[in-house]
Each structure stands twice: as C-alpha cells, then as structure tokens.
Amino acid sequence: NWLVDPPRPGDPCELQVRHRARPTPATLLRLDGDEAEFALEASVAAIAPGQSLVAYRGDVVLGGGVIEGAVRGLPILAA
C-alpha cells in the first residue's frame, strides 16, 4: 500500500520490519502491481512471511505491506 507515489526500481529507501527495529537501508528492485521486491544493504535477523514492513525515505512513510518471503542474500518480496 503506497501512501505517496511509489518509488521506482533503483530508488533507495529504508525498510522497517519490526515495530521497535531501526529502519535498514534498502533498494527497490522490482515493482509489479501489488508486489515489490527490495534488497537490504544489511542483514536483518528472522524476517518471516506474514510480518509487516514499512518503507521510508527519511521521515516520510512511503507505504507498507506484508512480507511474502525472504531469503538470506536474496531480496525481500512484499505485497
């Protein structure tokens, strides 16, 4: 769910996976309809399907979604 115009592939952002976690720098890799794929610059422990994530650019909330899958070393897929 985007609250502003969605970023374009290659655009940087920050992703927050847990309520009290710090946002982690990421890059949007792919945006296809309701799905977005992100690459994190640093690993985040225990990302699991069903968790929510929020995308930021600085203090601006870009949007959020539910994680469909994540693999260490591979992008996060969220819808």
C-alpha positions as CSV (number, residue, x, y, z in Angstrom):
1,N,0.0,0.0,0.0
2,W,1.7,3.2,-1.1
3,L,0.8,6.4,0.7
4,V,2.7,8.6,-1.9
5,D,3.8,7.9,-5.5
6,P,5.7,4.6,-5.4
7,P,9.4,4.7,-5.7
8,R,11.0,3.5,-9.0
9,P,13.3,0.4,-9.2
10,G,16.7,1.5,-8.2
11,D,15.4,4.1,-5.7
12,P,16.9,3.9,-2.2
13,C,14.6,3.8,0.9
14,E,14.7,2.3,4.4
15,L,12.7,-0.7,5.5
16,Q,11.4,-1.3,9.0
17,V,10.5,-5.0,9.6
18,R,9.6,-4.8,13.3
19,H,7.8,-2.2,15.4
20,R,10.8,-1.3,17.5
21,A,13.5,-2.1,15.0
22,R,15.6,0.6,13.3
23,P,14.9,1.1,9.6
24,T,17.5,-0.6,7.4
25,P,18.8,0.9,4.1
26,A,17.4,-0.9,1.1
27,T,16.9,-0.5,-2.7
28,L,13.7,-1.2,-4.5
29,L,14.5,-3.8,-7.2
30,R,11.1,-4.5,-8.7
31,L,7.6,-3.1,-8.6
32,D,4.9,-5.2,-10.3
33,G,1.3,-4.4,-9.5
34,D,0.8,-5.1,-5.8
35,E,4.3,-6.7,-5.3
36,A,7.5,-5.0,-4.5
37,E,11.0,-6.6,-4.2
38,F,13.7,-5.0,-2.1
39,A,17.4,-5.6,-1.4
40,L,18.6,-4.8,2.1
41,E,22.1,-3.3,2.5
42,A,22.5,-5.2,5.8
43,S,21.0,-8.4,7.1
44,V,18.0,-8.4,9.4
45,A,17.5,-11.4,11.6
46,A,14.4,-13.6,11.4
47,I,12.4,-12.0,8.6
48,A,9.4,-14.2,8.0
49,P,6.4,-14.4,5.8
50,G,3.4,-12.7,7.3
51,Q,5.4,-9.9,9.1
52,S,4.6,-6.3,8.1
53,L,7.1,-3.9,6.8
54,V,7.1,-0.2,6.3
55,A,9.1,1.7,3.7
56,Y,10.5,5.2,4.5
57,R,12.5,7.9,2.8
58,G,13.9,9.8,5.7
59,D,11.0,10.8,7.9
60,V,8.4,10.2,5.1
61,V,6.4,7.0,5.1
62,L,6.3,5.7,1.5
63,G,4.0,2.8,2.3
64,G,3.9,-0.7,3.7
65,G,3.0,-4.3,3.1
66,V,3.1,-7.9,4.3
67,I,6.2,-9.9,3.7
68,E,5.6,-12.9,1.4
69,G,9.1,-14.3,1.6
70,A,12.8,-13.5,2.3
71,V,16.0,-15.5,1.8
72,R,19.3,-14.5,3.3
73,G,21.3,-13.0,0.5
74,L,18.3,-12.6,-1.7
75,P,15.7,-9.8,-2.0
76,I,12.6,-9.4,0.2
77,L,9.3,-9.9,-1.6
78,A,6.3,-8.0,-0.2
79,A,2.8,-7.4,-1.3
